[in-house]
Amino acid sequence: MDCDEVMLTVRITAAERALLRELARGHGGDVSDVAVDGLLDVIPALHDAATALRLQRVLARPAPCALTVWLPAPVADLLPLLGERIARTGGPSTGPASVALSAALRLWLAGDPAGLAASLARLHGDCRVRPEPTGALAAA
């Protein structure tokens, strides 16, 4: 039986959960969609050697909160490869896919909140209507 989505429970901090919910409110309210976007945004960074130190710092903090997210099956299929990459960068040896997702999501959420929101806006093509220039700008 094929599934379109996979349910995973991730472990994050209370502050990370609050930030994720805040970002979701600004982009349709779906925490799972924002988690997927964050995962896809951070995957390329895991190939950078400098990311290993950031990943180790993020994972050194306890993550007492559980949060359930739904991932599209093709995205969930990336998690074993992501887990291997995280283990190679000095992160924990990941077993379940939820551990890899937790690590990647926590690394992404460790970024600047304004930068994360801007990244989500770009990803979703959030082009706000800008007022027409007036005065000297319109003449230029």
Secondary structure, DSSP 8 states (H G I E B T S, - for coil): ---SEEEEEEEE-HHHHHHHHHHHHTTTS-HHHHHHHHHHHHGGGGGSTTHHHHHHHHHHS---EEEEEEEEHHHHTTHHHHHHHHHHTTS----SHHHHHHHHHHHHHTS-HHHHHHHHHHHTT---------THHHH-
